[in-house]
Amino acid sequence: MSVRPPDAPISHTRGVQRLLDSYRAIPASASVRLAKPTSNLFRARTKRDAPGLDTSGLTSVIGVDLQNRTADVAGMCTYEDLVAATLPYGFAPLVVPQLKTITVGGAVSGLGIESTSFRNGLPHESVLEMDVLTGAGELLTVSRDQHEDLFRAFPNSYGTLGYSTRLRIELEAVKPFVALRHIRFDSLDELVATMDRIIDTGGFDGVAVDYLDGVVFSPAESYLCVGIETDTPGPVSDYTGQQIYYRSIQHPQGIKDDRLTIHDYLWRWDTDWFWCSRAFGAQHPSVRRWWPRRYRRSSFYWKLISYDQRFAIADRIEKRHDRPPRERVVQDIEVPLKRCGEFLDWFFAHVPIEPVWLCPLRLRADEDWPLYPMRPNRTYVNVGFWSSVPAGATEGATNRLIEAKVSELEGHKSLYSDSYYTPAEFDELYGGETYRSVKRAYDPDSRLLDLYDKAVRRR
């Protein structure tokens, strides 16, 4: 059985044509970029006058094949729209990144992660095929069997090898509720050891685990959040109103149980952008009571951040109060699970940010993804931390320390935010020679930005 929104294939075909027409209208000597109103990137970028490609018709779910458990989506379809199309039929993407406005194409070209990643890997692993507009202006269908070099280099390329216009991804069956168990630890070593056992056995207390992530408030207070799908109806919590999800995790000792609908579980982090809404006062009870529910979502907080970046509001406030400037430290890093405790000990000793998010992951199969190389059959832990610290003597001082420590521990970091690597360091970490080979093949005239220029030089 297939489910297709009315006229979806025709609308998508027209959208692709508008994209191609806009590409062909740009002089051959000019670079190109996407014209899009929103972004989930945290890099400051140099303003560019490059013409924008028309993506207005590339935001929809094209169709859902319930029998084969796949969905065809446009490259700029958000996970919010995709989940809305699949959840009524009891299906969801294998990995649903935390924020509603992350796009499927963005999660594949820029990586994504969530609490199913310990069993389902990363979003690009569930892609069966993609249509990609290359820098050379060709629209190619790429897969494990067609243009395999581009298919494998696409993850972590951030649009510098091409733009996905359509993706076919795998789905999995889900149940209507998630029973949560928040397990408290007073020792990071115990937390990491328990995480390792859950991943190794696939269960906790003899029950299969479907979702797994964690929050560390301090070395003496941390939690694993174990999720188990269930059909059993019953009372559920609501963290889209006055209650705040991450605060509900905390308790004095032992295990705290909770329940959410599958919909609210998938978007549990979006309402307060994890915990970052506190920077805008949205968690203060008197403010929250009057804060419209429709504005309690990551996309709105991101608009506030964009205004700050544009007008340097936070820097002006610090200066007006005679406080020193601050450095933005907004990062997601991944280290092998065996080095996770070591990284957390170092982090809390050197970086004044709390809490931090933990999300374990393992690649689904022994496949090569050269621009973000990870060893198969090895567990990694994503550590996310998003705040600011007092600025150091040099630009990006704390971010540079973090980069060095992550590399020392055989890890990587995502490239959606500020990076300070040298070209040699970047090449070693992010598949430099492979990237250049694929770039020459599919963007020979460098119509698209170079990855190092985009991620580090912020062009």
Secondary structure, 3 states (H helix, E strand, C coil): CEECCCCHHHHHHHHHHHHHHHHHCCCCCCCCEEECCCCCCCCCCCCCCCCEEECCCCCCEEEEECCCCEEEEECCCEHHHHHHHHHHHCEEECCCCCCCCCEHHHHHHHCCCCCCHHHHCCHHHHEEEEEEEECCCCEEEEECCCCHHHHHHCCCCCCCCEEEEEEEEEEEECCCEEEEEEEEECCHHHHHHHHHHHHHHCEECCEECCEEEEEEEECCEEEEEEEEEECCCCCCCCCCCCCCHHHHHCCCCCEEEEEEEHHHHHCCCCCCCCCHHHHHCCCCHHHHCCCCHHHCCHHHHHHHHHHHHHHCHHHHHHHHCCCCCEEEEEEEEEEEHHHHHHHHHHHHHHCCCCCEEEEEECCCCCCCCCCCCCCCCCCEEEEEEEEEEECCCCCCHHHHHHHHHHHHCCCEECCCCCCCCCHHHHHHHCCHHHHHHHHHHHCCCCCCCCHHHHHCCCC
